[in-house]
Amino acid sequence: MAESVLPATVVTAHLAACAESLAGAELPVADMAEAVGHLVAGQEHISAALTGLAARLARGPVSEERAALVEVLRAAAAASSHAAEALAAGGHLFESVANETSF
């Protein structure tokens, strides 16, 4: 993963703000296919970030708490990856729905 110019706390706060804005937006059906494509990429990057955090913690001294946190991060990474896969699998459906004449 490339080193960010911004601190991770700034990047994650921005990510949270963008997700909140998207959650409250009334996305036109015609834009859903493109938006979902971006969400798939975002979920994949989130999964990679969580996997990286887990790997970093796994290299440290072993404690019960650290091992549990590594497992939590790995599970969250897997869940994010599964979400990306599910959205990607339905991508063609978003395009079909966007082409409907009435909705």
Beta strands, then each sheet from edge to edge (+ up, - down):
end
